[in-house]
Amino acid sequence: MATRKVTLSLDSGALEFAERAAKAHGISVSSWLSKAARREAVRTGYTPQAVAPVEAAADSDEAERTAAEEDLRAQG
């Protein structure tokens, strides 16, 4: 999956939670935040919108959505 560098502002409490959770899962804070954002998007009803008729991108979006839904179900 392609990544982009972005600048975000988080309140100190949210950042501390993210850092602790990432460490507990043995992953980077960036990776943990990416997964958390994906799970939250799915939880709140986001459905990927087709921007361009590129089948590979659609397949990738669907795979990410499915993985996020599975993560969400596993967490209860």
Secondary structure, 3 states (H helix, E strand, C coil): CCCCCCCCCCCHHHHHHHHHHHHHHCCCHHHHHHHHHHHHHHHCCCCCCCCCCCHHHHHHHHHHHHHHHHHHHHCC
